Amino acid sequence: MIIKELNGNKPQFGQNCFLAENCVVVGEVTMSDDCSVWYNAVIRGDVHRITMGNKVNIQDGAVVHATYQKSPTTIGNSVSVGHNAIVHGCTIHDNVLIGMGAIVMDDCVLESNCIIAAGAVVTKGTIVKSGSVYAGTPAKKIKDLSEELLKGEVNRIADAYVKYAGWYKD
């Protein structure tokens, strides 16, 4: 893994975080407890700060970045960023699932309890309301998030990645 201090900013990690051997975490990055950064994922806090709450998983090949002097990236609690997704200069609240290959652009706000479908492109400045499922290019609301999807997918995946990370600790 590459954990790199840059311009006086060193990544900070909470308790029980897992970092895969070939992930990259650079600069002004703060992770809370039970976070995981998986294989080939990149979290680049070089141009602005990136902060993450508890139980955030950044899956294989995902990229988290920000916008120089404009838009930091803030990620809440129990957030899953799927394989090969891009999260850039946006705010993501609690209990959010960003599907594989999805892109969330600058100045977007994903309110709590929502899903961004695999392959969706959430364009600059979009506000995804709580309880929504967005899909497509550009991403649009396709339905309300059911309690079944919230517990069965969003919460289940966030919890599962804490468990998966535990397999690699020994």
Backbone as a printed PyTorch tensor [residue, N CA C, xyz], in Angstrom:
tensor([[[  0.8490,  -1.1800,   0.0000],
         [  0.0000,   0.0000,   0.0000],
         [  0.8870,   1.2330,   0.0000]],

        [[  0.3640,   2.2770,  -0.5650],
         [  1.0750,   3.5520,  -0.5400],
         [  0.2610,   4.4950,   0.3300]],

        [[  0.8310,   4.8920,   1.4510],
         [  0.2570,   5.9020,   2.3340],
         [  1.2340,   7.0580,   2.2650]],

        [[  0.8100,   8.1520,   1.6710],
         [  1.7610,   9.2050,   1.3550],
         [  1.3390,  10.5460,   1.9540]],

        [[  2.2770,  11.1350,   2.6900],
         [  2.0920,  12.5030,   3.1640],
         [  2.3890,  13.4350,   1.9940]],

        [[  1.6110,  14.5020,   1.8890],
         [  1.8150,  15.4570,   0.8010],
         [  1.5010,  16.8580,   1.2930]],

        [[  2.3880,  17.7780,   1.0470],
         [  2.2060,  19.1820,   1.4470],
         [  1.8440,  19.3190,   2.9260]],

        [[  2.4740,  18.5000,   3.7440],
         [  2.2560,  18.5600,   5.1870],
         [  0.9930,  17.8510,   5.6650]],

        [[  0.2710,  17.2140,   4.7640],
         [ -0.9550,  16.4930,   5.1230],
         [ -0.7170,  14.9970,   5.0550]],

        [[ -0.8860,  14.3400,   6.1960],
         [ -0.6900,  12.8950,   6.2870],
         [ -2.0380,  12.2260,   6.5150]],

        [[ -2.3610,  11.1810,   5.7660],
         [ -3.6270,  10.4780,   5.9960],
         [ -3.7700,  10.0260,   7.4490]],

        [[ -4.9890,  10.1240,   7.9580],
         [ -5.3090,   9.7450,   9.3340],
         [ -6.3470,   8.6190,   9.2940]],

        [[ -6.1560,   7.6250,  10.1500],
         [ -7.0140,   6.4490,  10.1490],
         [ -7.5730,   6.1940,  11.5350]],

        [[ -8.8620,   5.8410,  11.5890],
         [ -9.4900,   5.4480,  12.8400],
         [ -9.1050,   4.0280,  13.2040]],

        [[ -9.8290,   3.4540,  14.1330],
         [ -9.5570,   2.0930,  14.5850],
         [-10.1380,   1.0710,  13.6140]],

        [[ -9.4500,  -0.0620,  13.5260],
         [ -9.9420,  -1.2230,  12.7980],
         [-10.1380,  -0.9680,  11.3030]],

        [[ -9.2360,  -0.1950,  10.6890],
         [ -9.3020,   0.0510,   9.2460],
         [ -8.4610,  -0.9870,   8.5160]],

        [[ -8.9230,  -1.3920,   7.3460],
         [ -8.1860,  -2.3120,   6.4890],
         [ -7.7650,  -1.5850,   5.2250]],

        [[ -6.4740,  -1.7030,   4.8890],
         [ -5.9390,  -1.1190,   3.6680],
         [ -5.2680,  -2.2310,   2.8770]],

        [[ -5.7760,  -2.5200,   1.6940],
         [ -5.1910,  -3.5630,   0.8550],
         [ -3.7640,  -3.1890,   0.4760]],

        [[ -2.9810,  -4.2100,   0.2000],
         [ -1.5490,  -4.0100,  -0.0580],
         [ -1.2510,  -3.0790,  -1.2230]],

        [[ -2.1380,  -2.9810,  -2.1970],
         [ -1.8410,  -2.1230,  -3.3440],
         [ -2.8000,  -0.9460,  -3.4970]],

        [[ -3.4320,  -0.5340,  -2.4090],
         [ -4.2420,   0.6860,  -2.4670],
         [ -3.3370,   1.8940,  -2.3010]],

        [[ -3.8620,   3.0710,  -2.6200],
         [ -3.1140,   4.3180,  -2.4980],
         [ -3.9700,   5.3130,  -1.7160]],

        [[ -3.3990,   5.8850,  -0.6670],
         [ -4.0670,   6.9280,   0.1170],
         [ -3.0610,   8.0670,   0.2770]],

        [[ -3.4160,   9.2370,  -0.2420],
         [ -2.4770,  10.3540,  -0.3120],
         [ -3.0830,  11.6070,   0.3020]],

        [[ -2.2930,  12.3300,   1.0910],
         [ -2.6180,  13.6930,   1.4990],
         [ -3.6460,  13.8190,   2.5900]],

        [[ -4.5080,  14.8150,   2.4390],
         [ -5.4620,  15.2170,   3.4710],
         [ -6.6940,  14.3000,   3.4490]],

        [[ -6.4980,  13.1070,   3.9970],
         [ -7.5400,  12.0860,   4.0500],
         [ -7.7320,  11.6960,   5.5120]],

        [[ -8.9800,  11.6920,   5.9580],
         [ -9.3090,  11.2530,   7.3080],
         [-10.3780,  10.1780,   7.2240]],

        [[-10.0660,   9.0050,   7.7720],
         [-11.0170,   7.9000,   7.8400],
         [-11.3450,   7.6440,   9.2970]],

        [[-12.6120,   7.3780,   9.5730],
         [-13.0180,   7.0110,  10.9290],
         [-12.8700,   5.5040,  11.1030]],

        [[-13.6010,   4.9260,  12.0170],
         [-13.4350,   3.5200,  12.3770],
         [-14.0810,   2.5640,  11.3650]],

        [[-13.5180,   1.3470,  11.3010],
         [-14.0720,   0.2410,  10.5200],
         [-14.1790,   0.5220,   9.0250]],

        [[-13.2780,   1.3400,   8.5070],
         [-13.2550,   1.6200,   7.0680],
         [-12.3580,   0.6070,   6.3650]],

        [[-12.5740,   0.4440,   5.0660],
         [-11.7130,  -0.4300,   4.2780],
         [-11.4830,   0.1650,   2.9030]],

        [[-10.2380,  -0.0060,   2.4450],
         [ -9.8370,   0.4490,   1.1160],
         [ -9.2580,  -0.7750,   0.4220]],

        [[ -9.8770,  -1.1870,  -0.6760],
         [ -9.5890,  -2.4660,  -1.2920],
         [ -8.5900,  -2.3420,  -2.4360]],

        [[ -8.3350,  -3.4470,  -3.0840],
         [ -7.2640,  -3.5690,  -4.0690],
         [ -7.4200,  -2.5880,  -5.2340]],

        [[ -6.3070,  -1.9120,  -5.5180],
         [ -6.2100,  -0.9360,  -6.6020],
         [ -7.0830,   0.2990,  -6.4130]],

        [[ -7.6380,   0.5060,  -5.2320],
         [ -8.4070,   1.7220,  -4.9730],
         [ -7.4460,   2.8740,  -4.6990]],

        [[ -7.8770,   4.0830,  -5.0740],
         [ -7.0680,   5.2830,  -4.8900],
         [ -7.9170,   6.3340,  -4.1880]],

        [[ -7.3790,   6.8740,  -3.0950],
         [ -8.0100,   7.9860,  -2.3840],
         [ -6.9860,   9.1080,  -2.3720]],

        [[ -7.2430,  10.1400,  -3.1710],
         [ -6.2430,  11.1720,  -3.4120],
         [ -6.6700,  12.5030,  -2.8170]],

        [[ -6.2070,  12.7610,  -1.5940],
         [ -6.4820,  14.0220,  -0.9290],
         [ -5.3780,  15.0260,  -1.1890]],

        [[ -4.9960,  15.1850,  -2.4320],
         [ -3.8930,  16.0870,  -2.7720],
         [ -4.3530,  17.5080,  -3.0640]],

        [[ -5.5420,  17.6760,  -3.6230],
         [ -5.9930,  19.0130,  -4.0140],
         [ -7.0530,  19.5820,  -3.0770]],

        [[ -7.6160,  18.7370,  -2.2260],
         [ -8.6060,  19.1680,  -1.2260],
         [ -8.7970,  18.0090,  -0.2590]],

        [[ -9.4690,  18.2550,   0.8430],
         [ -9.6210,  17.2260,   1.8730],
         [-10.6820,  16.1950,   1.4960]],

        [[-10.4580,  14.9930,   2.0170],
         [-11.4090,  13.8860,   1.8880],
         [-11.6370,  13.3550,   3.2970]],

        [[-12.8950,  13.3340,   3.7250],
         [-13.2150,  12.8160,   5.0510],
         [-14.2550,  11.7050,   4.9210]],

        [[-14.0930,  10.6830,   5.7700],
         [-14.9930,   9.5380,   5.7480],
         [-15.4300,   9.2100,   7.1590]],

        [[-16.6910,   8.8600,   7.3060],
         [-17.2180,   8.4340,   8.5930],
         [-16.8530,   6.9950,   8.8970]],

        [[-17.6380,   6.3630,   9.7400],
         [-17.4320,   4.9680,  10.1240],
         [-18.0340,   4.0190,   9.0840]],

        [[-17.4300,   2.8360,   8.9730],
         [-17.9390,   1.7580,   8.1190],
         [-18.0740,   2.1770,   6.6580]],

        [[-17.0590,   2.8540,   6.1440],
         [-17.0180,   3.1990,   4.7200],
         [-16.1230,   2.1730,   4.0310]],

        [[-16.5840,   1.6370,   2.9160],
         [-15.7370,   0.7430,   2.1340],
         [-15.5660,   1.2970,   0.7290]],

        [[-14.3120,   1.3900,   0.3320],
         [-13.9360,   1.8470,  -1.0050],
         [-13.4390,   0.5910,  -1.7260]],

        [[-14.2530,   0.0730,  -2.6110],
         [-13.9920,  -1.2380,  -3.1860],
         [-12.9620,  -1.1860,  -4.3150]],

        [[-12.5900,  -2.3480,  -4.7830],
         [-11.5020,  -2.5360,  -5.7370],
         [-11.6110,  -1.5970,  -6.9430]],

        [[-10.5160,  -0.8880,  -7.2140],
         [-10.4230,  -0.0450,  -8.3890],
         [-11.1550,   1.2750,  -8.3090]],

        [[-11.8060,   1.5740,  -7.2020],
         [-12.5360,   2.8380,  -7.0720],
         [-11.5540,   3.9960,  -6.8890]],

        [[-12.0020,   5.1880,  -7.2800],
         [-11.2050,   6.4030,  -7.1250],
         [-12.0320,   7.4310,  -6.3740]],

        [[-11.4300,   7.9960,  -5.3210],
         [-12.0460,   9.0880,  -4.5730],
         [-11.0970,  10.2670,  -4.6700]],

        [[-11.5960,  11.3960,  -5.1510],
         [-10.7750,  12.5880,  -5.3440],
         [-11.6240,  13.8040,  -5.0070]],

        [[-11.1010,  14.9890,  -5.2090],
         [-11.7980,  16.2370,  -4.9200],
         [-11.4370,  17.2500,  -6.0030]],

        [[-11.9300,  18.4710,  -5.8500],
         [-11.6570,  19.5260,  -6.8270],
         [-10.8110,  20.6040,  -6.1800]],

        [[ -9.7410,  20.9500,  -6.8220],
         [ -8.7600,  21.8910,  -6.2950],
         [ -9.4040,  23.1850,  -5.8170]],

        [[ -9.2240,  23.4820,  -4.5450],
         [ -9.6670,  24.7070,  -3.8740],
         [-11.1610,  24.9820,  -4.0050]],

        [[-11.9440,  23.9960,  -4.4300],
         [-13.3790,  24.2110,  -4.6040],
         [-14.2270,  23.2370,  -3.8190]],

        [[-14.0820,  21.9530,  -4.1230],
         [-15.0190,  20.9560,  -3.6120],
         [-14.2920,  19.8130,  -2.9280]],

        [[-14.3680,  19.7750,  -1.5830],
         [-13.8360,  18.6030,  -0.8800],
         [-14.7610,  17.4150,  -1.1210]],

        [[-14.3470,  16.2570,  -0.6770],
         [-15.2100,  15.0790,  -0.7150],
         [-15.4760,  14.6590,   0.7210]],

        [[-16.7580,  14.5590,   1.0530],
         [-17.1790,  14.1670,   2.3910],
         [-18.0840,  12.9560,   2.2660]],

        [[-17.7280,  11.9030,   2.9910],
         [-18.4830,  10.6490,   2.9510],
         [-18.9220,  10.3260,   4.3750]],

        [[-20.2150,  10.0640,   4.5570],
         [-20.7710,   9.7880,   5.8800],
         [-20.4920,   8.3820,   6.3610]],

        [[-21.3770,   7.8690,   7.1910],
         [-21.2480,   6.5410,   7.7940],
         [-21.9650,   5.4840,   6.9650]],

        [[-21.4450,   4.2590,   7.0090],
         [-22.0670,   3.1060,   6.3410],
         [-22.3040,   3.3720,   4.8550]],

        [[-21.2290,   3.7630,   4.1910],
         [-21.2720,   4.0450,   2.7550],
         [-20.4070,   3.0230,   2.0350]],

        [[-20.9400,   2.4740,   0.9480],
         [-20.2000,   1.5420,   0.0980],
         [-19.9850,   2.1990,  -1.2620]],

        [[-18.7290,   2.2620,  -1.6720],
         [-18.3700,   2.7840,  -2.9910],
         [-17.9290,   1.5710,  -3.8060]],

        [[-18.7440,   1.1650,  -4.7650],
         [-18.5610,  -0.0810,  -5.4960],
         [-17.3180,  -0.1200,  -6.3610]],

        [[-16.9940,  -1.3220,  -6.8040],
         [-15.8340,  -1.5730,  -7.6500],
         [-15.8200,  -0.6170,  -8.8420]],

        [[-14.6580,  -0.0070,  -9.0780],
         [-14.4190,   0.8750, -10.2220],
         [-15.3050,   2.1110, -10.2690]],

        [[-15.9120,   2.4900,  -9.1580],
         [-16.6970,   3.7280,  -9.1180],
         [-15.7490,   4.9170,  -8.9760]],

        [[-16.2660,   6.0940,  -9.3330],
         [-15.5280,   7.3490,  -9.1580],
         [-16.3920,   8.2810,  -8.3320]],

        [[-15.8100,   8.7990,  -7.2610],
         [-16.4770,   9.7600,  -6.3830],
         [-15.5920,  11.0010,  -6.3750]],

        [[-16.1450,  12.1560,  -6.7800],
         [-15.2980,  13.3230,  -7.0260],
         [-15.9300,  14.6080,  -6.5050]],

        [[-15.3230,  15.2070,  -5.4880],
         [-15.7220,  16.5340,  -5.0250],
         [-17.1840,  16.6540,  -4.6520]],

        [[-17.6960,  15.7110,  -3.8830],
         [-19.1220,  15.6780,  -3.5710],
         [-19.3420,  15.3730,  -2.0920]],

        [[-20.6010,  15.4120,  -1.6900],
         [-20.9880,  15.0940,  -0.3170],
         [-21.9270,  13.9080,  -0.3420]],

        [[-21.5570,  12.8890,   0.4280],
         [-22.3590,  11.6770,   0.5170],
         [-22.7210,  11.4940,   1.9860]],

        [[-23.9990,  11.4530,   2.2670],
         [-24.4530,  11.2950,   3.6490],
         [-24.4470,   9.8160,   4.0390]],

        [[-25.1350,   9.4520,   5.1150],
         [-25.1000,   8.1080,   5.6840],
         [-25.9560,   7.1070,   4.8970]],

        [[-25.5550,   5.8340,   4.9910],
         [-26.3350,   4.7160,   4.4410],
         [-26.5840,   4.8700,   2.9440]],

        [[-25.4800,   4.9550,   2.2130],
         [-25.5570,   5.1220,   0.7650],
         [-24.7680,   4.0050,   0.1010]],

        [[-25.3120,   3.4840,  -0.9860],
         [-24.6360,   2.5020,  -1.8180],
         [-24.4090,   3.1210,  -3.1920]],

        [[-23.1500,   3.1950,  -3.5900],
         [-22.7900,   3.6610,  -4.9300],
         [-22.3590,   2.4270,  -5.6990]],

        [[-23.1040,   2.0770,  -6.7220],
         [-22.9050,   0.8360,  -7.4490],
         [-21.6160,   0.7950,  -8.2510]],

        [[-21.2950,  -0.4080,  -8.7000],
         [-20.0800,  -0.6450,  -9.4690],
         [-20.0520,   0.2290, -10.7250]],

        [[-18.9170,   0.8840, -10.9400],
         [-18.7260,   1.6820, -12.1330],
         [-19.5090,   2.9800, -12.1770]],

        [[-20.2000,   3.3350, -11.1150],
         [-20.9420,   4.6030, -11.0930],
         [-19.9680,   5.7700, -10.9610]],

        [[-20.4280,   6.9400, -11.3880],
         [-19.6400,   8.1650, -11.2820],
         [-20.5000,   9.2070, -10.5850]],

        [[-19.9390,   9.8080,  -9.5210],
         [-20.6140,  10.8880,  -8.8090],
         [-19.7120,  12.1140,  -8.9230]],

        [[-20.1960,  13.1360,  -9.6130],
         [-19.3750,  14.2870,  -9.9680],
         [-19.3940,  15.4000,  -8.9050]],

        [[-18.6550,  16.4450,  -9.2130],
         [-18.4760,  17.5940,  -8.3220],
         [-19.8050,  18.2040,  -7.8840]],

        [[-19.8020,  18.6300,  -6.6280],
         [-20.8910,  19.3910,  -6.0210],
         [-22.2110,  18.6370,  -5.9370]],

        [[-22.1840,  17.3340,  -6.1270],
         [-23.3880,  16.5280,  -5.8980],
         [-23.5700,  16.3420,  -4.4020]],

        [[-24.8070,  16.1660,  -4.0070],
         [-25.1370,  15.8120,  -2.6290],
         [-26.0230,  14.5760,  -2.6870]],

        [[-25.5410,  13.4950,  -2.0700],
         [-26.3370,  12.2810,  -1.9510],
         [-26.8310,  12.2340,  -0.5120]],

        [[-28.1130,  12.4860,  -0.3340],
         [-28.6710,  12.4770,   1.0140],
         [-28.6740,  11.0520,   1.5590]],

        [[-28.9150,  10.9060,   2.8500],
         [-28.9090,   9.5970,   3.5010],
         [-29.9300,   8.6530,   2.8820]],

        [[-29.6080,   7.3640,   2.9770],
         [-30.5330,   6.3070,   2.5760],
         [-30.8800,   6.3690,   1.0890]],

        [[-29.8580,   6.2360,   0.2530],
         [-30.1170,   6.2000,  -1.1810],
         [-29.1600,   5.2360,  -1.8660]],

        [[-29.5040,   4.8890,  -3.1030],
         [-28.6860,   4.0150,  -3.9310],
         [-28.4370,   4.6960,  -5.2690]],

        [[-27.1830,   4.6430,  -5.7070],
         [-26.8090,   5.0320,  -7.0620],
         [-26.5050,   3.7190,  -7.7720]],

        [[-27.2560,   3.4070,  -8.8050],
         [-27.1370,   2.1110,  -9.4830],
         [-25.7960,   1.9690, -10.1830]],

        [[-25.4080,   0.7310, -10.4240],
         [-24.1830,   0.4380, -11.1630],
         [-24.2070,   1.1640, -12.5090]],

        [[-23.0870,   1.7850, -12.8500],
         [-22.9430,   2.4480, -14.1360],
         [-23.6120,   3.7990, -14.2620]],

        [[-24.2960,   4.2570, -13.2390],
         [-24.9720,   5.5510, -13.3020],
         [-23.9500,   6.6850, -13.3200]],

        [[-24.3300,   7.8010, -13.9300],
         [-23.4980,   8.9990, -13.9160],
         [-24.3280,  10.1200, -13.2950]],

        [[-23.9440,  10.5020, -12.0700],
         [-24.6240,  11.5760, -11.3530],
         [-23.8860,  12.8580, -11.7100]],

        [[-24.5200,  13.6970, -12.5190],
         [-23.8500,  14.8710, -13.0740],
         [-23.6950,  15.9860, -12.0450]],

        [[-22.7700,  16.8800, -12.3370],
         [-22.3770,  17.9860, -11.4570],
         [-23.5940,  18.6800, -10.8410]],

        [[-23.5400,  18.8290,  -9.5100],
         [-24.5370,  19.6000,  -8.7870],
         [-25.8600,  18.9050,  -8.5150]],

        [[-25.9970,  17.6470,  -8.8730],
         [-27.2490,  16.9270,  -8.6470],
         [-27.4490,  16.6790,  -7.1460]],

        [[-28.6760,  16.8480,  -6.6930],
         [-29.0330,  16.5260,  -5.3140],
         [-29.9300,  15.2980,  -5.3530]],

        [[-29.4430,  14.2120,  -4.7510],
         [-30.1980,  12.9670,  -4.6860],
         [-30.8950,  12.9470,  -3.3260]],

        [[-32.2010,  13.0060,  -3.3550],
         [-32.9870,  13.0740,  -2.1250],
         [-32.9710,  11.7500,  -1.3690]],

        [[-33.0710,  11.8440,  -0.0640],
         [-33.1290,  10.6750,   0.8020],
         [-34.2530,   9.7470,   0.3540]],

        [[-33.9630,   8.4460,   0.3870],
         [-34.9740,   7.4690,   0.0470],
         [-35.1360,   7.2290,  -1.4460]],

        [[-34.1370,   7.6180,  -2.2570],
         [-34.2340,   7.4890,  -3.7080],
         [-33.2640,   6.4570,  -4.2550]],

        [[-33.6290,   5.8890,  -5.4040],
         [-32.7410,   5.0640,  -6.2010],
         [-32.5730,   5.7770,  -7.5370]],

        [[-31.3150,   6.0630,  -7.8890],
         [-30.9990,   6.7520,  -9.1450],
         [-30.2610,   5.7940, -10.0640]],

        [[-30.5480,   5.8850, -11.3730],
         [-29.8740,   5.0550, -12.3610],
         [-29.8020,   5.8190, -13.6790]],

        [[-28.9150,   5.3600, -14.5590],
         [-28.8450,   5.8970, -15.9140],
         [-27.7750,   6.9440, -16.1070]],

        [[-27.7010,   7.4180, -17.3630],
         [-26.7390,   8.4460, -17.7570],
         [-27.4650,   9.4930, -18.5770]],

        [[-27.6790,  10.6920, -18.0480],
         [-27.3900,  11.0720, -16.6670],
         [-28.3540,  10.3850, -15.7010]],

        [[-27.9150,  10.2220, -14.4710],
         [-28.7190,   9.5250, -13.4660],
         [-29.9830,  10.3110, -13.1450]],

        [[-31.0790,   9.5720, -13.0440],
         [-32.3920,  10.1170, -12.6780],
         [-33.0270,   9.1770, -11.6610]],

        [[-33.9530,   9.7140, -10.8890],
         [-34.6700,   8.8770,  -9.9340],
         [-35.5210,   7.8660, -10.6930]],

        [[-35.3550,   6.5800, -10.3060],
         [-36.1780,   5.5500, -10.9440],
         [-37.2110,   4.9680,  -9.9870]],

        [[-36.9680,   5.1080,  -8.6770],
         [-37.9470,   4.6180,  -7.7040],
         [-37.5450,   5.0650,  -6.3090]],

        [[-38.4780,   4.8440,  -5.3820],
         [-38.1910,   5.0780,  -3.9690],
         [-37.4170,   3.8890,  -3.4160]],

        [[-36.5730,   4.1580,  -2.4390],
         [-35.8110,   3.1040,  -1.7780],
         [-36.7080,   2.4330,  -0.7400]],

        [[-36.9470,   1.1610,  -0.9190],
         [-37.7820,   0.4160,   0.0260],
         [-36.9630,   0.0730,   1.2700]],

        [[-37.6620,  -0.2260,   2.3400],
         [-37.0030,  -0.6720,   3.5740],
         [-36.2330,  -1.9590,   3.3060]],

        [[-36.7750,  -2.8080,   2.4400],
         [-36.1140,  -4.0610,   2.0750],
         [-34.7630,  -3.7980,   1.3970]],

        [[-34.7170,  -2.8490,   0.4560],
         [-33.4490,  -2.5060,  -0.2030],
         [-32.4730,  -1.8400,   0.7640]],

        [[-32.9830,  -0.9940,   1.6420],
         [-32.1080,  -0.3160,   2.6060],
         [-31.4180,  -1.3410,   3.4960]],

        [[-32.1860,  -2.2360,   4.0800],
         [-31.5980,  -3.2280,   4.9830],
         [-30.9040,  -4.3510,   4.2290]],

        [[-31.5160,  -4.8080,   3.1370],
         [-31.0180,  -5.9580,   2.4080],
         [-29.8320,  -5.6710,   1.5050]],

        [[-29.6210,  -4.4300,   1.1300],
         [-28.4930,  -4.0920,   0.2670],
         [-27.5820,  -3.0550,   0.9130]],

        [[-28.0860,  -1.8670,   1.1700],
         [-27.2410,  -0.7750,   1.6660],
         [-26.5770,  -1.1520,   2.9860]],

        [[-27.3590,  -1.5040,   3.9800],
         [-26.7950,  -1.8460,   5.2920],
         [-26.0460,  -3.1700,   5.2720]],

        [[-26.5710,  -4.1440,   4.5410],
         [-25.9390,  -5.4700,   4.4620],
         [-24.5300,  -5.3610,   3.8710]],

        [[-24.3780,  -4.5960,   2.8110],
         [-23.0680,  -4.4830,   2.1590],
         [-22.0800,  -3.7520,   3.0570]],

        [[-22.5020,  -2.6670,   3.6880],
         [-21.6010,  -1.9410,   4.5980],
         [-21.1330,  -2.8590,   5.7280]],

        [[-22.0410,  -3.6260,   6.2890],
         [-21.6730,  -4.5620,   7.3600],
         [-20.7830,  -5.6840,   6.8380]],

        [[-21.0870,  -6.1870,   5.6520],
         [-20.3100,  -7.2920,   5.0780],
         [-18.8520,  -6.8900,   4.8750]],

        [[-18.6010,  -5.6670,   4.4500],
         [-17.2240,  -5.2620,   4.1970],
         [-16.4120,  -5.1140,   5.4790]],

        [[-17.0540,  -4.8230,   6.5970],
         [-16.3450,  -4.8620,   7.8880],
         [-15.9280,  -6.3030,   8.1660]],

        [[-16.8330,  -7.2360,   7.8990],
         [-16.5290,  -8.6560,   8.0950],
         [-15.4160,  -9.1080,   7.1520]],

        [[-15.5290,  -8.7780,   5.8630],
         [-14.5100,  -9.1900,   4.8950],
         [-13.1310,  -8.6690,   5.2990]],

        [[-13.0790,  -7.4240,   5.7370],
         [-11.7900,  -6.8470,   6.1410],
         [-11.1790,  -7.6480,   7.2830]],

        [[-12.0140,  -8.1470,   8.1960],
         [-11.5280,  -8.9590,   9.3020],
         [-10.8110, -10.2220,   8.8510]],

        [[-11.1920, -10.7570,   7.7020],
         [-10.5330, -11.9580,   7.1810],
         [ -9.0830, -11.7050,   6.8490]],

        [[ -8.7340, -10.4510,   6.5500],
         [ -7.3730, -10.1040,   6.1120],
         [ -6.4700,  -9.6470,   7.2510]],

        [[ -6.9920,  -9.5400,   8.4410],
         [ -6.2210,  -8.9740,   9.5590],
         [ -5.1380,  -9.9080,  10.0810]],

        [[ -5.3240, -11.1900,   9.9700],
         [ -4.3620, -12.1280,  10.5690],
         [ -3.1990, -12.4420,   9.6800]]])
